Amino acid sequence: MKIVKETLNELPTWDDILSSAPQEILDLIEESKNTPQGTDWHPEGEVYNHIRIVFERARQYGDIDLLISSLFHDLGKMSTTKKNKRDEWAAHGHERVSANLVKKYSSWIDLLGADSEAVYEIVNNHMRIKQMDNMRPVKQEQMKANPQYEKLLKFTEFDSMKSITDEEINRYK
Protein backbone atom coordinates (compact mmCIF):
# COMPACT_ATOMS: atom_id res chain seq x y z
CA MET A 1 0.00 0.00 0.00
CA LYS A 2 1.43 3.35 -1.05
CA ILE A 3 1.67 6.19 1.44
CA VAL A 4 2.02 8.81 -1.28
CA LYS A 5 -0.97 11.12 -1.66
CA GLU A 6 -2.86 11.55 -4.92
CA THR A 7 -1.56 14.99 -5.92
CA LEU A 8 1.95 16.35 -6.06
CA ASN A 9 1.00 19.11 -3.64
CA GLU A 10 0.07 16.46 -1.11
CA LEU A 11 3.27 14.51 -0.85
CA PRO A 12 3.66 12.56 2.37
CA THR A 13 4.83 14.48 5.40
CA TRP A 14 7.87 13.64 7.48
CA ASP A 15 5.63 11.86 9.98
CA ASP A 16 3.78 9.97 7.22
CA ILE A 17 7.05 8.55 5.92
CA LEU A 18 8.55 7.76 9.30
CA SER A 19 5.36 5.96 10.35
CA SER A 20 6.27 3.12 7.98
CA ALA A 21 10.07 3.44 8.02
CA PRO A 22 12.25 0.43 8.76
CA GLN A 23 13.80 0.49 12.24
CA GLU A 24 17.32 1.06 10.89
CA ILE A 25 16.16 4.26 9.18
CA LEU A 26 14.44 5.43 12.36
CA ASP A 27 17.59 4.70 14.34
CA LEU A 28 19.74 6.66 11.89
CA ILE A 29 17.34 9.61 12.00
CA GLU A 30 17.55 9.57 15.80
CA GLU A 31 21.35 9.36 15.69
CA SER A 32 21.46 12.25 13.20
CA LYS A 33 20.23 14.56 15.97
CA ASN A 34 23.66 14.20 17.61
CA THR A 35 25.85 14.08 14.50
CA PRO A 36 27.74 17.36 13.94
CA GLN A 37 28.64 18.97 10.64
CA GLY A 38 31.14 21.61 9.60
CA THR A 39 29.62 25.04 10.13
CA ASP A 40 31.20 26.50 6.97
CA TRP A 41 28.78 24.48 4.83
CA HIS A 42 26.14 23.75 7.46
CA PRO A 43 25.13 26.72 9.63
CA GLU A 44 21.99 24.76 10.57
CA GLY A 45 24.00 22.45 12.82
CA GLU A 46 23.48 18.71 13.20
CA VAL A 47 22.69 16.35 10.34
CA TYR A 48 19.07 16.01 11.48
CA ASN A 49 18.42 19.72 10.97
CA HIS A 50 19.93 19.53 7.49
CA ILE A 51 17.91 16.49 6.44
CA ARG A 52 14.68 18.10 7.66
CA ILE A 53 15.38 21.36 5.83
CA VAL A 54 16.19 19.57 2.57
CA PHE A 55 13.11 17.35 3.03
CA GLU A 56 10.78 20.33 3.45
CA ARG A 57 12.30 22.11 0.45
CA ALA A 58 11.84 18.98 -1.66
CA ARG A 59 8.29 18.52 -0.39
CA GLN A 60 7.40 22.03 -1.53
CA TYR A 61 8.75 21.21 -4.98
CA GLY A 62 6.39 18.24 -5.29
CA ASP A 63 8.50 15.35 -6.61
CA ILE A 64 8.41 12.08 -4.66
CA ASP A 65 11.83 10.95 -5.96
CA LEU A 66 13.44 14.16 -4.68
CA LEU A 67 11.52 13.90 -1.42
CA ILE A 68 12.74 10.38 -0.68
CA SER A 69 16.25 11.31 -1.84
CA SER A 70 16.22 14.09 0.73
CA LEU A 71 15.50 11.58 3.49
CA PHE A 72 18.32 9.24 2.46
CA HIS A 73 21.02 11.55 1.10
CA ASP A 74 22.93 12.11 4.36
CA LEU A 75 22.04 9.00 6.38
CA GLY A 76 25.57 7.76 5.68
CA LYS A 77 27.01 10.62 7.72
CA MET A 78 26.32 8.84 10.98
CA SER A 79 28.96 6.22 10.19
CA THR A 80 31.43 8.45 8.32
CA THR A 81 31.58 11.70 10.31
CA LYS A 82 34.89 12.40 12.04
CA LYS A 83 37.31 15.24 12.61
CA ASN A 84 39.73 15.89 9.75
CA LYS A 85 43.34 17.12 9.92
CA ARG A 86 42.13 20.71 10.35
CA ASP A 87 40.03 19.61 13.35
CA GLU A 88 36.80 20.16 11.39
CA TRP A 89 33.89 17.75 10.98
CA ALA A 90 33.83 15.87 7.67
CA ALA A 91 31.90 12.87 6.32
CA HIS A 92 33.90 11.68 3.33
CA GLY A 93 32.19 8.87 1.44
CA HIS A 94 28.83 9.33 3.16
CA GLU A 95 27.04 9.37 -0.19
CA ARG A 96 28.11 5.79 -0.93
CA VAL A 97 26.88 4.60 2.47
CA SER A 98 23.62 6.48 1.92
CA ALA A 99 23.22 5.02 -1.59
CA ASN A 100 23.74 1.51 -0.20
CA LEU A 101 20.89 2.16 2.23
CA VAL A 102 18.71 3.11 -0.76
CA LYS A 103 19.52 -0.25 -2.35
CA LYS A 104 18.83 -2.08 0.90
CA TYR A 105 15.42 -0.43 1.30
CA SER A 106 14.43 -0.19 -2.38
CA SER A 107 11.20 -2.16 -1.85
CA TRP A 108 10.07 0.25 0.87
CA ILE A 109 11.01 3.24 -1.31
CA ASP A 110 8.94 1.83 -4.17
CA LEU A 111 6.00 1.33 -1.77
CA LEU A 112 6.23 5.01 -0.90
CA GLY A 113 5.62 5.77 -4.58
CA ALA A 114 9.17 6.74 -5.51
CA ASP A 115 11.40 5.15 -8.12
CA SER A 116 14.17 3.54 -6.06
CA GLU A 117 16.56 3.54 -9.04
CA ALA A 118 16.10 7.29 -9.48
CA VAL A 119 16.54 7.83 -5.74
CA TYR A 120 19.73 5.75 -5.83
CA GLU A 121 21.19 7.87 -8.66
CA ILE A 122 20.35 11.13 -6.90
CA VAL A 123 21.73 10.03 -3.53
CA ASN A 124 24.83 8.41 -5.00
CA ASN A 125 25.71 11.47 -7.10
CA HIS A 126 24.56 14.34 -4.88
CA MET A 127 28.13 15.24 -3.90
CA ARG A 128 29.71 14.51 -7.27
CA ILE A 129 27.47 16.92 -9.20
CA LYS A 130 28.75 19.75 -7.02
CA GLN A 131 32.14 19.24 -8.70
CA MET A 132 30.84 19.65 -12.28
CA ASP A 133 32.83 22.82 -12.93
CA ASN A 134 36.06 21.03 -11.94
CA MET A 135 35.44 17.93 -14.08
CA ARG A 136 37.06 17.21 -17.40
CA PRO A 137 34.64 17.66 -20.31
CA VAL A 138 34.25 13.90 -20.79
CA LYS A 139 33.23 13.49 -17.13
CA GLN A 140 30.82 16.40 -17.44
CA GLU A 141 29.20 14.72 -20.41
CA GLN A 142 28.89 11.47 -18.49
CA MET A 143 27.17 13.32 -15.65
CA LYS A 144 24.82 15.07 -18.07
CA ALA A 145 23.97 11.70 -19.62
CA ASN A 146 22.72 10.41 -16.27
CA PRO A 147 18.95 9.94 -16.64
CA GLN A 148 18.51 11.75 -13.31
CA TYR A 149 20.66 14.75 -14.25
CA GLU A 150 17.82 17.31 -14.15
CA LYS A 151 16.64 15.99 -10.79
CA LEU A 152 20.22 16.09 -9.50
CA LEU A 153 20.43 19.76 -10.44
CA LYS A 154 17.18 20.49 -8.62
CA PHE A 155 18.26 18.42 -5.61
CA THR A 156 21.50 20.44 -5.42
CA GLU A 157 19.39 23.58 -4.94
CA PHE A 158 17.55 22.00 -1.99
CA ASP A 159 20.77 20.62 -0.51
CA SER A 160 22.67 23.92 -0.63
CA MET A 161 22.66 25.87 2.59
CA LYS A 162 23.96 29.03 0.87
CA SER A 163 20.41 30.38 0.76
CA ILE A 164 19.32 29.19 4.20
CA THR A 165 17.01 31.47 6.13
CA ASP A 166 17.06 32.17 9.86
CA GLU A 167 13.65 30.48 10.07
CA GLU A 168 15.08 27.30 8.52
CA ILE A 169 18.11 27.37 10.83
CA ASN A 170 15.95 27.56 13.93
CA ARG A 171 13.02 25.34 12.87
CA TYR A 172 14.37 21.98 14.07
CA LYS A 173 16.72 23.02 16.88
Secondary structure per residue as TSV (DSSP state, phi and psi in degrees):
chain	resnum	aa	ss	phi	psi
A	1	M	-	360.0	128.0
A	2	K	-	-80.8	141.4
A	3	I	-	-87.3	-24.4
A	4	V	-	-58.6	140.4
A	5	K	-	-78.4	172.7
A	6	E	S	-75.4	-29.5
A	7	T	S	-114.6	155.0
A	8	L	G	-61.1	-32.5
A	9	N	G	-72.6	-9.6
A	10	E	G	-117.3	46.8
A	11	L	-	-63.3	156.4
A	12	P	-	-60.4	148.2
A	13	T	-	-81.2	172.4
A	14	W	H	-54.1	-49.0
A	15	D	H	-65.5	-38.0
A	16	D	H	-56.6	-48.1
A	17	I	H	-68.3	-45.7
A	18	L	H	-66.7	-22.7
A	19	S	T	-64.4	-22.0
A	20	S	T	-116.7	6.6
A	21	A	-	-68.8	143.8
A	22	P	-	-60.6	151.8
A	23	Q	H	-57.7	-37.8
A	24	E	H	-60.4	-39.9
A	25	I	H	-65.8	-44.1
A	26	L	H	-60.1	-41.5
A	27	D	H	-64.7	-41.0
A	28	L	H	-66.5	-39.9
A	29	I	H	-60.8	-44.1
A	30	E	H	-62.8	-44.3
A	31	E	H	-65.0	-29.8
A	32	S	H	-63.9	-21.2
A	33	K	T	-67.3	-18.7
A	34	N	T	-118.6	16.2
A	35	T	-	-104.3	114.0
A	36	P	-	-76.1	163.8
A	37	Q	-	-137.5	159.1
A	38	G	-	-65.1	131.7
A	39	T	T	-74.5	-16.5
A	40	D	T	-61.1	-42.1
A	41	W	T	-99.4	-19.4
A	42	H	-	-133.2	76.0
A	43	P	T	-66.9	-12.7
A	44	E	T	-78.1	-9.2
A	45	G	-	93.9	-136.9
A	46	E	S	-56.8	161.3
A	47	V	H	-56.6	-39.7
A	48	Y	H	-55.4	-48.0
A	49	N	H	-58.4	-42.6
A	50	H	H	-63.8	-48.7
A	51	I	H	-58.5	-44.5
A	52	R	H	-63.2	-42.3
A	53	I	H	-62.8	-47.8
A	54	V	H	-63.6	-39.8
A	55	F	H	-59.3	-48.7
A	56	E	H	-66.8	-36.1
A	57	R	H	-63.7	-44.6
A	58	A	H	-65.6	-38.5
A	59	R	H	-62.1	-40.3
A	60	Q	H	-64.5	-30.4
A	61	Y	H	-72.0	-35.4
A	62	G	T	92.8	29.4
A	63	D	-	-122.4	118.7
A	64	I	H	-63.1	-34.8
A	65	D	H	-64.2	-42.0
A	66	L	H	-69.4	-36.2
A	67	L	H	-62.6	-48.7
A	68	I	H	-69.7	-34.8
A	69	S	H	-59.8	-37.7
A	70	S	H	-65.1	-34.0
A	71	L	H	-66.8	-43.6
A	72	F	H	-86.4	-24.7
A	73	H	T	-56.8	-31.3
A	74	D	T	-118.0	14.2
A	75	L	T	-63.8	-23.0
A	76	G	T	-72.3	-11.8
A	77	K	H	-67.3	-26.5
A	78	M	H	-64.9	-29.1
A	79	S	H	-100.0	-6.5
A	80	T	H	-117.1	-9.4
A	81	T	-	-74.0	128.2
A	82	K	E	-158.1	166.9
A	83	K	E	-74.9	138.6
A	84	N	-	-93.3	-172.2
A	85	K	T	-62.7	-25.0
A	86	R	T	-91.0	10.6
A	87	D	S	63.9	34.4
A	88	E	-	-115.8	152.8
A	89	W	E	-73.3	134.2
A	90	A	E	-144.0	155.7
A	91	A	-	-136.8	59.1
A	92	H	T	-61.8	131.4
A	93	G	T	84.3	4.5
A	94	H	H	-60.9	-30.7
A	95	E	H	-65.5	-32.5
A	96	R	H	-69.6	-41.3
A	97	V	H	-63.4	-43.8
A	98	S	H	-62.7	-43.3
A	99	A	H	-63.8	-36.5
A	100	N	H	-65.0	-33.4
A	101	L	H	-66.3	-36.8
A	102	V	H	-60.2	-46.3
A	103	K	H	-60.2	-44.8
A	104	K	H	-60.8	-37.1
A	105	Y	T	-110.0	29.0
A	106	S	H	-61.2	-36.2
A	107	S	H	-64.2	-42.9
A	108	W	H	-64.5	-42.1
A	109	I	H	-59.9	-44.4
A	110	D	H	-63.6	-37.3
A	111	L	H	-62.9	-30.8
A	112	L	T	-72.1	-12.3
A	113	G	T	101.9	3.5
A	114	A	-	-94.2	164.4
A	115	D	-	-95.3	106.0
A	116	S	H	-60.8	-29.9
A	117	E	H	-68.7	-40.2
A	118	A	H	-65.5	-43.7
A	119	V	H	-60.3	-43.2
A	120	Y	H	-57.7	-48.6
A	121	E	H	-60.9	-42.0
A	122	I	H	-65.9	-48.5
A	123	V	H	-65.2	-45.0
A	124	N	H	-65.0	-29.7
A	125	N	H	-109.9	7.5
A	126	H	T	-68.0	-21.7
A	127	M	T	-90.7	-37.0
A	128	R	G	-62.7	-39.9
A	129	I	G	-64.9	-23.3
A	130	K	G	-68.7	-13.4
A	131	Q	G	-101.2	12.0
A	132	M	G	-51.3	-44.8
A	133	D	G	-65.6	-21.5
A	134	N	G	-96.0	-3.5
A	135	M	S	-82.6	151.3
A	136	R	-	-65.5	154.0
A	137	P	H	-53.0	-38.4
A	138	V	H	-65.4	-37.4
A	139	K	H	-70.6	-36.2
A	140	Q	H	-62.5	-41.9
A	141	E	H	-65.2	-38.6
A	142	Q	H	-62.0	-41.8
A	143	M	H	-64.6	-43.6
A	144	K	H	-65.5	-25.6
A	145	A	H	-79.0	-11.6
A	146	N	S	-60.8	129.5
A	147	P	T	-60.3	-17.8
A	148	Q	T	-101.9	15.5
A	149	Y	H	-54.8	-48.0
A	150	E	H	-63.2	-39.4
A	151	K	H	-69.2	-35.3
A	152	L	H	-61.8	-41.5
A	153	L	H	-62.0	-44.8
A	154	K	H	-65.2	-43.4
A	155	F	H	-59.8	-38.3
A	156	T	H	-59.2	-35.6
A	157	E	H	-63.0	-45.4
A	158	F	H	-65.7	-37.1
A	159	D	H	-77.3	-21.6
A	160	S	-	-75.1	131.6
A	161	M	-	-99.6	13.1
A	162	K	T	-65.3	-29.4
A	163	S	T	-106.0	19.0
A	164	I	-	-64.0	142.5
A	165	T	-	-99.6	161.6
A	166	D	H	-60.1	-37.5
A	167	E	H	-60.1	-44.7
A	168	E	H	-63.8	-42.2
A	169	I	H	-58.3	-41.2
A	170	N	H	-92.6	-9.1
A	171	R	H	-61.4	-38.8
A	172	Y	T	-112.7	8.1
A	173	K	-	-80.0	360.0
